[in-house]
Amino acid sequence: MFVDTAKIFVKGGTGGDGCCSFRREKFVPKGGPDGGDGGIGGDIIIKTDLGEQSLVAFRYNQHYGAKHGGHGKGKNLHGRKSDDVILRVPLGTVVKDEDGNVLADMDYSEMEFIVAKGGRGGKGNPRFATSSNRVPMESEPGVPGEERRVILVLKTIADVGLVGFPNAGKSTLLSAVSDAHPKIAPYPFTTLHPVVGVVDLGDFERLTVADIPGLIDGAHDDIGLGHSFLRHIERTKLLVYVLDMACADGRTPWDDFHSLEKELELYMKGLSSRTRLIAANKMDVPEAAENLELLKSDIDPNIRVIPISAKDGANLDDLIQSIRNALEI
C-alpha cells in the first residue's frame, strides 16, 4: 500500500524529577544536600531514510511518545536522559502543523528534525543551597515534553517526471528505460501512486524517473486523482510529456499537451514552463506519423519532440540522451 499523507500525534518525554536528599555518612558531619538533577526527556525526531518509500507505517500507528527522563537520586546521582524516538520517513516528506504551516521540508538524505522536544529535568536540592539556606528542602519536578499534532505529506523527489493522460504509456515507458516494474494494463488509471525508477546511464551516472498517475481535466481542482497526482511533480527538474500519438481514446496529442500545460499552470504558477520534453509515444501505429507532423506544427517549435514506441523500445536511446542533455548530466 502506498500512503503519501498522514496525521500523527507526537509527545516528547517528560523530564525526570530532581531529588531532595542529604548526605548521611559516619564521620561526615553536616554532609549537606546531595540530591541529583532529573534527566532530560526523550525527543521525537523525524529522519529521512532512503529505504522508505511510503508513509504507510503512520497510517496504522498515529501516536508516538518518548519516555520520561530518569529521576535524580541521593549522592548527587543525576537521572539519565531518555532515549530519543526516531520516526523514519521517505525523502521528500514535508512536515506541517495543524494549520498547514511548514515546519520542515525533509529534502536530503539523513536529515533530522526535532518535531517534539523532551522536557528539562528538575533541579535537585543542592541547586537551591545558599549561604543563608544550607539545608534546602526543595527540588523541582521535571518539565513536560512538547506535544503537537503534525501532518506528513510526501512529495516525490525525482530528476524526471512523466506526465500524461491515462493510457498514454507512461508505465510502459518507465519499465522500458529503468529498473522499475509498474503495473501495466490496457485500461485507465492503472497507476494509482507514483513509481520511481532508476535509469543507469552506463558511465557511473544515473537519474531517477517518476511515473506520475494519469492526469485528467480539472485535476487542479482535485478532480480524479487531483492533488494526489500534482504534488508529486513539484520537485522534478524536468517534465516529460508522454503523448498518445495513436489517438486511441478519441483525443488528439496536441489537445492533450495543451490540457496538461493548463492543469499544471493552474495548480502551481510557473510549473508548465519548467524544462520539458515531449515523448511522442505509440509511433508503431500507422496513423501516428501524420499525427506527429500535426503536433509539431501546433506547439512551440523550441520544445523538443522525440518520437518513440515504449512497447517496441524504439528510439528510447534518443529519449534518454535528450533527457540527459536537458539535465546537463
C-alpha positions as CSV (number, residue, x, y, z in Angstrom):
1,M,0.0,0.0,0.0
2,F,1.3,3.5,-0.9
3,V,0.3,6.3,1.5
4,D,1.5,9.8,0.9
5,T,-0.3,11.7,3.7
6,A,-0.6,11.0,7.4
7,K,-1.6,12.9,10.5
8,I,0.1,11.9,13.8
9,F,0.3,13.0,17.4
10,V,3.8,13.3,19.0
11,K,4.8,14.0,22.6
12,G,8.3,14.5,23.9
13,G,9.3,12.7,27.1
14,T,8.8,14.5,30.5
15,G,11.9,15.4,32.3
16,G,12.8,13.4,35.4
17,D,12.2,14.9,38.9
18,G,15.0,16.4,40.9
19,C,15.8,14.7,44.2
20,C,15.8,16.2,47.7
21,S,18.4,14.3,49.7
22,F,21.2,14.9,52.3
23,R,24.5,13.2,52.7
24,R,24.5,11.0,55.8
25,E,27.8,9.2,56.5
26,K,29.6,8.2,59.6
27,F,32.4,10.7,60.4
28,V,31.0,13.2,57.9
29,P,29.1,15.8,60.0
30,K,26.9,18.3,58.2
31,G,27.2,16.4,54.9
32,G,24.8,18.8,53.2
33,P,22.4,18.4,50.3
34,D,23.2,15.8,47.7
35,G,20.1,15.3,45.6
36,G,20.7,14.8,41.9
37,D,19.0,16.5,39.0
38,G,16.4,14.8,36.8
39,G,17.3,13.6,33.4
40,I,16.0,15.1,30.1
41,G,13.0,13.5,28.4
42,G,13.5,11.9,25.0
43,D,12.9,13.9,21.8
44,I,10.7,12.8,18.9
45,I,12.9,13.1,15.8
46,I,11.8,12.8,12.2
47,K,14.6,11.5,9.9
48,T,14.7,10.8,6.2
49,D,15.6,7.3,5.2
50,L,16.3,6.2,1.6
51,G,14.9,2.8,2.4
52,E,11.4,4.2,3.0
53,Q,9.1,4.8,0.1
54,S,5.7,5.4,1.7
55,L,4.1,6.8,4.9
56,V,2.0,3.7,5.4
57,A,3.5,3.0,8.8
58,F,2.0,6.2,10.1
59,R,-1.5,5.2,8.9
60,Y,-1.7,2.4,11.4
61,N,0.2,3.9,14.3
62,Q,-0.6,7.5,14.8
63,H,0.6,8.2,18.4
64,Y,4.3,8.5,19.3
65,G,5.7,9.3,22.7
66,A,9.2,9.3,24.2
67,K,9.9,8.0,27.7
68,H,10.5,10.4,30.6
69,G,13.9,11.1,31.9
70,G,15.3,9.3,34.9
71,H,14.7,10.8,38.4
72,G,17.6,12.2,40.4
73,K,18.9,10.2,43.4
74,G,20.9,10.8,46.5
75,K,24.7,11.0,46.5
76,N,24.5,13.5,43.6
77,L,23.3,10.9,41.1
78,H,21.6,12.6,38.2
79,G,18.8,10.9,36.2
80,R,19.7,9.6,32.8
81,K,18.5,11.2,29.6
82,S,15.7,9.2,28.0
83,D,16.4,7.7,24.5
84,D,15.0,9.6,21.6
85,V,12.3,8.2,19.3
86,I,13.2,8.4,15.6
87,L,10.5,8.3,13.0
88,R,11.9,7.4,9.6
89,V,10.2,8.9,6.6
90,P,10.8,8.9,2.8
91,L,13.0,11.5,1.2
92,G,10.7,14.4,0.2
93,T,8.4,14.4,3.2
94,V,7.0,17.8,4.3
95,V,6.2,18.2,8.0
96,K,3.3,20.7,8.7
97,D,1.4,21.8,11.8
98,E,-2.4,21.5,12.1
99,D,-2.8,24.9,10.5
100,G,-0.8,23.9,7.4
101,N,2.3,25.8,8.2
102,V,5.5,24.1,7.0
103,L,7.7,23.1,9.9
104,A,10.4,21.2,7.9
105,D,11.0,20.1,4.3
106,M,12.9,16.8,4.5
107,D,14.6,17.1,1.2
108,Y,18.0,15.5,1.7
109,S,19.2,12.1,3.0
110,E,19.7,11.5,6.7
111,M,18.1,14.9,7.5
112,E,16.8,15.2,11.1
113,F,14.1,17.4,12.6
114,I,13.1,17.5,16.2
115,V,9.3,17.7,16.0
116,A,8.7,17.4,19.8
117,K,11.4,18.2,22.2
118,G,11.8,16.4,25.5
119,G,11.3,18.3,28.8
120,R,14.1,19.5,31.0
121,G,14.9,17.6,34.1
122,G,14.1,19.1,37.5
123,K,16.8,20.5,39.8
124,G,18.0,18.6,42.9
125,N,18.1,20.4,46.2
126,P,21.8,21.3,46.0
127,R,20.8,23.8,43.4
128,F,18.9,25.8,46.0
129,A,21.6,25.9,48.6
130,T,22.8,29.4,49.6
131,S,24.9,30.9,52.4
132,S,21.7,31.6,54.3
133,N,19.9,28.4,53.3
134,R,22.3,25.5,53.9
135,V,19.6,22.9,54.3
136,P,17.3,23.4,51.3
137,M,14.3,21.2,51.4
138,E,13.1,21.9,47.9
139,S,13.6,20.3,44.5
140,E,11.9,20.7,41.1
141,P,9.7,18.3,39.2
142,G,10.5,17.5,35.6
143,V,9.1,19.7,32.8
144,P,6.6,18.1,30.4
145,G,7.8,17.5,26.9
146,E,6.4,19.2,23.8
147,E,3.3,17.7,22.3
148,R,1.6,18.5,19.0
149,R,-0.3,17.1,16.0
150,V,1.6,17.2,12.7
151,I,0.7,16.4,9.2
152,L,3.2,14.5,7.0
153,V,2.9,15.0,3.2
154,L,5.1,13.1,0.8
155,K,6.2,14.8,-2.4
156,T,8.2,12.5,-4.6
157,I,11.8,13.6,-5.4
158,A,13.0,12.6,-8.9
159,D,15.0,14.1,-11.7
160,V,12.3,13.5,-14.3
161,G,8.5,13.3,-14.0
162,L,6.5,11.5,-16.7
163,V,3.2,13.3,-17.1
164,G,0.3,12.4,-19.4
165,F,-3.3,11.4,-19.7
166,P,-4.3,7.8,-18.6
167,N,-3.3,5.1,-21.1
168,A,-0.6,7.3,-22.7
169,G,2.0,4.6,-22.0
170,K,3.9,6.2,-19.1
171,S,4.2,2.9,-17.1
172,T,5.3,1.0,-20.2
173,L,8.0,3.7,-20.9
174,L,9.2,3.6,-17.3
175,S,9.6,-0.2,-17.3
176,A,11.4,0.0,-20.6
177,V,14.1,2.5,-19.5
178,S,14.6,1.7,-15.8
179,D,14.6,-1.0,-13.2
180,A,11.1,-0.2,-12.1
181,H,8.2,-2.7,-12.6
182,P,5.0,-0.6,-12.5
183,K,1.6,-2.3,-13.2
184,I,0.8,-2.2,-16.9
185,A,-2.7,-2.9,-18.2
186,P,-4.9,-1.7,-21.1
187,Y,-7.3,0.5,-19.0
188,P,-7.1,4.0,-17.5
189,F,-5.6,4.7,-14.1
190,T,-3.5,1.6,-13.9
191,T,-1.0,3.6,-11.9
192,L,-2.6,4.9,-8.7
193,H,0.6,6.2,-7.0
194,P,4.0,7.5,-8.1
195,V,6.5,4.8,-9.1
196,V,10.2,5.9,-9.2
197,G,12.7,4.0,-11.4
198,V,16.5,4.4,-11.7
199,V,18.0,4.8,-15.2
200,D,21.6,3.6,-15.4
201,L,23.4,5.9,-17.9
202,G,26.4,3.5,-18.1
203,D,29.2,5.8,-17.1
204,F,28.8,5.8,-13.3
205,E,25.9,8.3,-13.7
206,R,22.2,7.6,-13.2
207,L,19.0,9.5,-13.0
208,T,15.6,8.9,-11.3
209,V,12.3,8.9,-13.3
210,A,8.9,9.1,-11.7
211,D,5.8,7.7,-13.3
212,I,3.1,10.0,-12.0
213,P,-0.6,8.8,-12.0
214,G,-2.6,9.9,-15.1
215,L,-3.9,13.4,-15.2
216,I,-7.4,14.5,-16.4
217,D,-9.1,17.8,-17.0
218,G,-9.9,19.5,-13.7
219,A,-7.0,17.9,-11.7
220,H,-6.1,21.3,-10.3
221,D,-9.5,21.4,-8.6
222,D,-8.7,17.9,-7.1
223,I,-10.8,16.1,-9.7
224,G,-9.8,12.5,-10.4
225,L,-6.5,11.8,-8.6
226,G,-6.2,15.6,-8.4
227,H,-3.7,16.9,-5.9
228,S,-2.6,13.3,-5.2
229,F,-1.0,13.5,-8.6
230,L,0.1,17.1,-8.9
231,R,2.1,17.5,-5.7
232,H,4.4,14.7,-6.8
233,I,5.8,16.7,-9.8
234,E,6.6,19.9,-7.8
235,R,10.2,18.8,-7.1
236,T,11.1,17.2,-10.5
237,K,13.8,19.0,-12.5
238,L,12.4,18.0,-15.9
239,L,8.9,17.2,-17.2
240,V,8.5,14.7,-20.0
241,Y,5.0,14.9,-21.6
242,V,4.1,11.4,-22.8
243,L,1.5,11.8,-25.6
244,D,-0.6,9.1,-27.2
245,M,0.1,9.6,-31.0
246,A,-2.5,6.8,-31.8
247,C,-5.4,8.9,-30.5
248,A,-6.7,5.7,-29.0
249,D,-9.2,7.5,-26.7
250,G,-10.5,9.9,-29.3
251,R,-8.3,12.8,-28.2
252,T,-5.6,14.5,-30.2
253,P,-2.0,14.7,-28.9
254,W,-1.8,18.4,-29.4
255,D,-5.0,19.0,-27.4
256,D,-3.6,16.6,-24.7
257,F,-0.4,18.7,-24.5
258,H,-2.3,22.0,-24.1
259,S,-4.6,20.5,-21.5
260,L,-1.7,19.2,-19.5
261,E,0.1,22.5,-19.6
262,K,-3.1,24.3,-18.5
263,E,-3.6,21.9,-15.5
264,L,0.0,22.2,-14.3
265,E,-0.1,26.0,-14.5
266,L,-3.4,26.3,-12.7
267,Y,-2.1,24.1,-9.9
268,M,1.2,26.0,-9.5
269,K,2.2,29.1,-11.3
270,G,5.3,28.5,-13.4
271,L,5.1,24.7,-13.4
272,S,4.1,24.5,-17.0
273,S,7.2,26.5,-18.1
274,R,9.7,24.1,-16.3
275,T,12.2,22.4,-18.6
276,R,10.3,20.0,-20.7
277,L,10.4,17.4,-23.5
278,I,7.7,15.6,-25.4
279,A,7.8,11.8,-25.8
280,A,5.6,11.1,-28.8
281,N,4.6,7.6,-27.9
282,K,3.0,4.7,-29.8
283,M,4.7,5.6,-33.1
284,D,4.3,1.9,-34.1
285,V,0.7,2.7,-35.0
286,P,0.3,3.6,-38.7
287,E,-1.6,6.9,-38.2
288,A,1.0,8.1,-35.7
289,A,3.3,9.6,-38.3
290,E,0.7,12.0,-39.6
291,N,-0.3,13.0,-36.0
292,L,3.4,13.7,-35.2
293,E,3.6,16.3,-38.0
294,L,0.4,17.9,-36.9
295,L,1.7,18.0,-33.3
296,K,4.9,19.7,-34.3
297,S,3.0,22.3,-36.3
298,D,0.7,23.1,-33.4
299,I,3.2,23.6,-30.5
300,D,6.2,25.8,-29.7
301,P,9.0,24.8,-32.1
302,N,11.5,25.2,-29.3
303,I,10.1,22.2,-27.5
304,R,12.0,19.1,-28.5
305,V,9.7,16.2,-29.6
306,I,11.2,12.7,-29.6
307,P,9.1,10.0,-31.4
308,I,9.2,6.7,-29.6
309,S,7.5,3.4,-29.1
310,A,7.7,2.3,-25.5
311,K,6.1,-1.0,-26.4
312,D,8.8,-1.9,-29.0
313,G,11.7,0.0,-27.4
314,A,12.1,2.2,-30.5
315,N,14.2,5.3,-30.2
316,L,14.4,5.1,-26.4
317,D,18.2,5.8,-26.5
318,D,17.5,9.1,-28.2
319,L,15.0,10.0,-25.5
320,I,17.4,9.1,-22.7
321,Q,20.2,11.2,-24.3
322,S,17.8,14.2,-24.7
323,I,16.8,13.9,-21.0
324,R,20.5,13.8,-20.1
325,N,21.3,16.8,-22.2
326,A,18.4,18.7,-20.7
327,L,19.6,17.9,-17.2
328,E,23.2,18.5,-18.2
329,I,24.4,15.3,-16.6
